[in-house]
């Protein structure tokens, strides 16, 4: 079950990181 959820967590983390990068670029 955990192995099934893990790829989704990685995808979510990557999406979150890209959103944070966008916010930083907008602030700068």
C-alpha positions, -999 to 999 in steps of 0.1 A, spaced: 0 0 0 28 24 9 46 16 -24 14 26 -42 11 59 -25 48 69 -27 48 79 -64 18 102 -57 37 118 -28 68 124 -49 46 139 -77 28 161 -51 62 172 -36 76 180 -70 45 200 -78 46 218 -45 83 227 -51 76 241 -85 48 262 -71 71 275 -44 97 284 -70 71 303 -90 61 322 -59 97 331 -52 102 343 -88 71 365 -85 83 380 -52 117 387 -67 
